[in-house]
Amino acid sequence: MAPLRLPEDQRPYGEPRSLMLLASIALIAVVTLVDIMAPPEVHLGPFLVAAPAVTASFAGPRTTARVGALAVLAQVVVATVRTTLVDLNHMIQFITLILMSAFATLFAHWRERHELKLTRLRSVAKTAQEVVLKPLPHRIGPLRIACVYLAAETEAQIGGDLYAAARTSHGTRIVIGDVRGKGLEAVGDAALLLGAFRGAAHRQADLPSLVAFLEGAVSSDLDDPAAPERGDEDPCESFITAAVLDVPDTEPALHLINCGHPPPLLVRDGRVVPLDVRNPAPPLGLTEFVTTGPSAQTFAFEPGDIALLYTDGVIEARDRDGVFFPLAERVARLPDEGPDALLARLCDDLVRHAGGSLGDDAAMVAIERMPGPS
């Protein structure tokens, strides 16, 4: 792959970058004019070094070098007007300015290389996210769906939160999950579960069989001796919480198996009800500690109802006083405008509650049953 380069005029600075460049040039002009008019015992030439130094913080090496050269030229003009180029004081300022401009240019070069590396990493992460965490379609059978993924870190594009949907001969199956941990290991575990779900969702006859298959896929990877080492992590602490739903096309209901995941919320006529199952299953990867298999519970899911699925990054977001985000309370206050508007308002509310920075990745999926199949 050819090296990735961004032209200096296409860096992500826009208008602020241009204004800062004009400010650096204006600084050179002001210092030069004032230095020429100042008394003989006053020398403002050292302030010229600020121009290339500031420019190096936002522009590339070529622009920094040009600003440095302009500052050196300004110093030559000052020396020529006030005394002479061979004056000791101006000669020292002249040499110092050249050296500092060279250092600033070198710094701008290092910063540019670092930015290009980050740009490449962001591009790879975005591609990986599009492959692993595919966007859900807006319509699936009688369902209207919206989804959102909020990364905890600004530069992060992908993490351990996951969701997917698959069509079957009788309805739609949906999974939302959260891998314990962060980093590449969490991404790998998320990709494993999503791949298993997409491959088996339409083949397994019932929901318990599908969840048992997902458990087998996750457990076999955790027990695989050829799998990458997980450092000092306890194998018992490697698991994935998940909620797996089966929504029939012709029945006003949904079937749910909750594997240690926060309960979905059912929104109906302004009321919000958590879908708490009587017999929750353990998180995927921990079924060796139980003797019974997973069982599904059925809930009414009528036309106009919205089921809200989410990960713990949503309800564990805190404000500056340490108060958790009251998801059910906030959902109940929102107008009934469909899944897209619901998630848009919730995202704004969540980010505002957390002060603009989430402590953990957060994912949400809103599912609305329409009057009939598409």
C-alpha positions as CSV (number, residue, x, y, z in Angstrom):
1,M,0.0,0.0,0.0
2,A,1.3,3.4,-0.9
3,P,2.2,5.7,1.9
4,L,-0.7,7.8,3.0
5,R,-0.1,11.6,2.7
6,L,-2.4,14.5,3.2
7,P,-1.7,17.8,1.4
8,E,-1.1,20.6,3.8
9,D,-4.2,22.5,2.5
10,Q,-6.4,19.4,3.2
11,R,-5.6,18.8,6.9
12,P,-8.5,18.8,9.3
13,Y,-8.0,22.3,10.6
14,G,-10.1,24.3,8.1
15,E,-10.8,28.0,8.7
16,P,-9.1,28.1,12.2
17,R,-5.9,26.9,10.7
18,S,-5.9,29.7,8.1
19,L,-6.7,32.3,10.8
20,M,-3.8,31.0,12.9
21,L,-1.5,31.2,9.9
22,L,-2.5,34.8,9.3
23,A,-2.0,35.6,13.0
24,S,1.6,34.3,12.7
25,I,2.3,36.5,9.7
26,A,0.7,39.4,11.4
27,L,2.9,38.8,14.4
28,I,6.0,39.1,12.2
29,A,4.7,42.3,10.7
30,V,3.9,43.9,14.0
31,V,7.2,42.9,15.7
32,T,9.2,44.1,12.6
33,L,7.4,47.5,12.6
34,V,7.7,48.1,16.3
35,D,11.3,47.0,16.4
36,I,12.2,49.5,13.7
37,M,10.5,52.3,15.5
38,A,11.8,51.4,19.0
39,P,14.7,53.2,20.7
40,P,18.2,52.0,20.0
41,E,18.5,50.2,23.4
42,V,15.2,48.2,22.8
43,H,15.4,45.0,20.7
44,L,12.3,43.0,19.9
45,G,13.8,40.6,17.4
46,P,13.7,37.6,19.7
47,F,9.9,37.7,19.6
48,L,10.1,36.8,15.9
49,V,10.9,33.2,16.9
50,A,7.3,32.9,18.2
51,A,5.9,32.9,14.6
52,P,7.5,29.6,13.3
53,A,7.1,28.0,16.8
54,V,3.4,28.7,16.8
55,T,3.0,27.7,13.2
56,A,4.7,24.3,13.9
57,S,1.8,23.5,16.2
58,F,-0.9,23.4,13.5
59,A,0.8,23.5,10.1
60,G,3.2,21.2,8.2
61,P,6.9,21.5,7.8
62,R,6.8,23.4,4.5
63,T,4.5,26.1,5.8
64,T,6.5,26.3,9.0
65,A,9.7,26.7,7.0
66,R,8.2,29.5,4.9
67,V,7.1,31.3,8.1
68,G,10.5,30.8,9.5
69,A,12.1,32.2,6.4
70,L,9.8,35.2,6.5
71,A,10.8,35.8,10.1
72,V,14.5,35.6,9.1
73,L,13.8,38.1,6.3
74,A,12.1,40.4,8.7
75,Q,15.1,40.2,11.0
76,V,17.4,41.2,8.1
77,V,15.1,44.2,7.3
78,V,15.3,45.3,11.0
79,A,19.1,44.9,11.1
80,T,19.5,46.8,7.8
81,V,17.3,49.7,8.9
82,R,18.5,50.1,12.4
83,T,22.3,49.3,12.1
84,T,23.9,46.7,9.9
85,L,23.8,43.0,9.3
86,V,27.2,42.5,10.8
87,D,26.2,44.1,14.1
88,L,26.9,41.6,16.9
89,N,23.5,41.9,18.5
90,H,21.6,41.4,15.3
91,M,24.0,38.7,14.1
92,I,23.3,36.7,17.3
93,Q,19.5,37.2,16.9
94,F,19.8,36.3,13.2
95,I,21.6,33.0,13.9
96,T,19.3,32.1,16.8
97,L,16.2,32.7,14.7
98,I,17.6,30.5,11.9
99,L,18.3,27.6,14.4
100,M,14.9,28.0,16.1
101,S,13.1,28.0,12.8
102,A,14.9,24.8,11.8
103,F,13.9,23.2,15.1
104,A,10.3,24.3,14.6
105,T,10.3,22.8,11.0
106,L,11.7,19.5,12.3
107,F,9.0,19.5,15.0
108,A,6.3,20.1,12.4
109,H,7.7,17.2,10.4
110,W,7.5,14.8,13.4
111,R,4.0,16.0,14.2
112,E,2.9,15.5,10.6
113,R,4.2,11.9,10.6
114,H,2.3,11.2,13.8
115,E,-0.9,12.7,12.4
116,L,-0.6,10.6,9.2
117,K,-0.1,7.5,11.3
118,L,-3.3,8.3,13.3
119,T,-5.2,9.0,10.1
120,R,-4.2,5.5,8.8
121,L,-5.2,3.9,12.0
122,R,-8.6,5.7,12.0
123,S,-9.1,4.5,8.4
124,V,-8.3,0.9,9.3
125,A,-10.5,1.1,12.4
126,K,-13.4,2.5,10.4
127,T,-13.0,-0.3,7.8
128,A,-12.9,-2.9,10.5
129,Q,-16.0,-1.5,12.1
130,E,-17.9,-1.6,8.8
131,V,-16.9,-5.3,8.4
132,V,-17.5,-6.4,12.0
133,L,-20.4,-4.2,13.1
134,K,-22.5,-3.8,10.0
135,P,-25.3,-1.2,10.1
136,L,-28.7,-2.7,10.6
137,P,-31.3,-2.1,7.9
138,H,-34.0,0.4,8.6
139,R,-36.7,-2.1,7.8
140,I,-36.8,-5.8,8.4
141,G,-40.2,-7.5,7.7
142,P,-42.7,-5.8,10.0
143,L,-40.0,-4.1,12.0
144,R,-38.5,-0.6,11.8
145,I,-35.0,-0.5,13.3
146,A,-32.5,2.2,14.3
147,C,-29.1,1.7,15.9
148,V,-26.3,3.8,17.2
149,Y,-22.7,3.1,18.5
150,L,-21.0,5.7,20.7
151,A,-17.3,5.2,21.3
152,A,-16.0,6.3,24.7
153,E,-12.8,7.7,23.2
154,T,-13.0,10.3,20.5
155,E,-10.4,8.5,18.3
156,A,-11.9,5.1,18.9
157,Q,-14.0,3.6,16.1
158,I,-14.7,0.1,17.4
159,G,-14.9,-1.8,20.6
160,G,-16.5,-4.7,22.4
161,D,-20.2,-3.6,22.1
162,L,-22.1,-5.4,19.3
163,Y,-25.4,-5.8,17.7
164,A,-26.8,-7.7,14.6
165,A,-30.0,-8.8,13.0
166,A,-30.9,-11.8,10.8
167,R,-34.0,-12.8,8.9
168,T,-35.5,-16.3,9.3
169,S,-38.4,-18.0,7.6
170,H,-40.8,-16.9,10.3
171,G,-39.4,-13.6,11.7
172,T,-36.4,-11.6,12.7
173,R,-33.7,-12.5,15.3
174,I,-31.6,-9.8,16.9
175,V,-28.7,-9.8,19.3
176,I,-27.0,-7.1,21.3
177,G,-24.0,-7.8,23.5
178,D,-21.1,-6.4,25.4
179,V,-17.7,-8.1,25.6
180,R,-15.9,-7.9,28.9
181,G,-12.7,-5.9,28.4
182,K,-11.4,-3.5,25.8
183,G,-8.9,-3.3,23.0
184,L,-8.2,-5.8,20.2
185,E,-9.2,-8.8,22.3
186,A,-12.7,-7.4,22.9
187,V,-13.0,-6.6,19.1
188,G,-11.9,-10.2,18.3
189,D,-14.5,-11.7,20.7
190,A,-17.2,-9.4,19.3
191,A,-16.3,-10.5,15.8
192,L,-16.5,-14.1,16.9
193,L,-20.0,-13.8,18.4
194,L,-21.3,-11.8,15.4
195,G,-20.0,-14.3,12.9
196,A,-21.5,-17.2,14.8
197,F,-24.9,-15.3,15.1
198,R,-25.0,-14.4,11.4
199,G,-24.1,-18.0,10.4
200,A,-26.6,-19.8,12.7
201,A,-29.5,-17.4,13.3
202,H,-31.5,-18.7,10.3
203,R,-30.5,-22.4,10.8
204,Q,-31.3,-23.0,14.5
205,A,-35.0,-24.0,14.9
206,D,-35.6,-22.2,18.2
207,L,-34.0,-19.5,20.3
208,P,-32.5,-21.8,23.0
209,S,-30.8,-23.8,20.3
210,L,-29.3,-20.6,18.9
211,V,-28.1,-19.3,22.2
212,A,-26.6,-22.8,22.9
213,F,-24.7,-22.6,19.6
214,L,-23.4,-19.1,20.4
215,E,-22.3,-20.3,23.8
216,G,-20.4,-23.2,22.2
217,A,-18.7,-20.8,19.8
218,V,-17.6,-18.4,22.6
219,S,-16.6,-21.2,25.0
220,S,-14.6,-23.1,22.3
221,D,-12.6,-20.0,21.5
222,L,-11.9,-19.3,25.2
223,D,-10.7,-22.9,25.6
224,D,-8.7,-23.0,22.4
225,P,-5.0,-23.6,23.2
226,A,-4.1,-22.0,19.9
227,A,-6.0,-18.8,20.8
228,P,-3.9,-15.6,21.5
229,E,-2.8,-15.3,25.1
230,R,-4.9,-13.0,27.3
231,G,-2.1,-12.0,29.7
232,D,-2.9,-12.4,33.4
233,E,-6.7,-12.4,32.8
234,D,-8.6,-15.0,34.7
235,P,-10.4,-17.3,32.2
236,C,-13.5,-17.0,34.4
237,E,-13.5,-13.3,33.7
238,S,-13.7,-13.7,29.9
239,F,-17.3,-13.6,28.9
240,I,-19.9,-11.8,26.8
241,T,-23.2,-10.5,28.1
242,A,-26.0,-10.6,25.5
243,A,-29.7,-10.3,24.9
244,V,-31.0,-12.5,22.0
245,L,-34.5,-11.8,20.6
246,D,-36.8,-13.6,18.2
247,V,-39.6,-11.4,16.8
248,P,-42.2,-13.4,14.8
249,D,-43.7,-11.7,11.7
250,T,-47.3,-12.8,12.4
251,E,-47.4,-12.9,16.2
252,P,-47.6,-9.7,18.4
253,A,-44.9,-11.0,20.7
254,L,-41.1,-11.2,21.1
255,H,-39.2,-14.1,22.6
256,L,-36.2,-13.2,24.7
257,I,-33.2,-14.9,26.3
258,N,-31.1,-12.7,28.5
259,C,-27.5,-13.8,29.1
260,G,-26.5,-11.5,31.9
261,H,-27.3,-8.4,29.9
262,P,-29.2,-5.2,31.0
263,P,-32.9,-5.9,30.4
264,P,-34.4,-4.3,27.2
265,L,-37.1,-1.7,27.7
266,L,-40.5,-1.9,26.2
267,V,-42.1,1.5,25.3
268,R,-45.8,1.5,24.9
269,D,-48.1,4.5,25.0
270,G,-45.6,6.6,26.9
271,R,-45.0,3.9,29.5
272,V,-41.6,2.2,29.8
273,V,-41.4,-1.4,31.2
274,P,-38.2,-3.4,31.6
275,L,-38.4,-6.8,30.1
276,D,-37.0,-8.8,33.0
277,V,-36.9,-12.5,32.4
278,R,-37.7,-14.9,35.2
279,N,-34.8,-17.3,34.4
280,P,-31.9,-15.3,33.0
281,A,-29.0,-17.3,31.5
282,P,-25.4,-16.6,32.5
283,P,-23.2,-14.6,30.2
284,L,-21.8,-16.4,27.2
285,G,-18.6,-18.2,28.1
286,L,-19.8,-19.0,31.7
287,T,-22.4,-21.8,31.1
288,E,-20.0,-24.4,32.6
289,F,-21.1,-23.0,36.0
290,V,-24.8,-23.9,35.5
291,T,-26.5,-27.2,34.9
292,T,-29.6,-26.1,32.9
293,G,-29.8,-24.8,29.4
294,P,-31.2,-21.4,28.4
295,S,-34.9,-20.8,28.2
296,A,-36.8,-18.1,26.3
297,Q,-39.6,-16.0,27.8
298,T,-42.3,-14.4,25.7
299,F,-43.5,-10.8,26.0
300,A,-46.2,-9.0,24.2
301,F,-44.9,-6.8,21.3
302,E,-47.8,-5.1,19.6
303,P,-47.9,-2.7,16.6
304,G,-46.6,0.7,17.7
305,D,-44.5,-0.8,20.5
306,I,-40.8,0.0,20.6
307,A,-38.2,-2.4,22.2
308,L,-35.0,-0.5,23.2
309,L,-31.9,-2.6,23.5
310,Y,-28.7,-1.1,25.0
311,T,-25.4,-1.9,26.6
312,D,-24.2,-1.0,30.1
313,G,-22.2,1.9,28.8
314,V,-25.6,3.7,28.6
315,I,-26.9,3.2,32.1
316,E,-23.4,3.5,33.7
317,A,-22.7,6.9,32.2
318,R,-22.3,9.4,35.1
319,D,-22.7,13.1,35.4
320,R,-20.2,15.3,37.3
321,D,-22.0,14.4,40.6
322,G,-21.6,10.7,39.9
323,V,-25.3,10.1,39.2
324,F,-26.0,7.3,36.6
325,F,-27.9,8.1,33.5
326,P,-31.7,7.4,34.2
327,L,-32.4,5.7,30.9
328,A,-36.0,4.5,31.6
329,E,-37.0,7.9,33.1
330,R,-35.5,9.8,30.1
331,V,-37.2,7.5,27.6
332,A,-40.6,8.0,29.2
333,R,-40.2,11.8,28.8
334,L,-39.5,11.6,25.0
335,P,-42.3,12.0,22.5
336,D,-43.4,9.0,20.4
337,E,-41.6,9.8,17.1
338,G,-40.3,6.4,16.1
339,P,-37.0,4.6,16.7
340,D,-34.7,7.1,14.7
341,A,-35.9,10.1,16.6
342,L,-35.8,8.2,19.9
343,L,-32.2,7.3,19.5
344,A,-31.2,10.7,18.3
345,R,-32.7,12.4,21.3
346,L,-31.3,9.8,23.7
347,C,-27.8,10.2,22.3
348,D,-27.9,14.0,22.8
349,D,-29.3,13.5,26.3
350,L,-26.7,10.8,27.2
351,V,-23.7,12.9,26.0
352,R,-25.0,15.9,27.7
353,H,-25.5,14.0,31.0
354,A,-21.9,12.6,30.8
355,G,-20.5,16.0,30.1
356,G,-19.4,15.2,26.6
357,S,-17.3,12.2,27.4
358,L,-18.6,8.6,28.1
359,G,-16.7,6.3,30.4
360,D,-17.4,3.3,28.3
361,D,-18.6,2.4,24.8
362,A,-22.3,2.5,24.4
363,A,-24.6,0.9,21.8
364,M,-28.4,1.1,21.4
365,V,-30.9,-0.5,19.1
366,A,-34.6,0.6,18.9
367,I,-37.1,-1.8,17.3
368,E,-40.6,-0.8,16.4
369,R,-43.3,-3.2,15.3
370,M,-45.2,-1.8,12.3
371,P,-48.9,-2.7,11.6
372,G,-47.9,-5.5,9.2
373,P,-45.1,-7.1,7.3
374,S,-43.5,-5.1,4.5
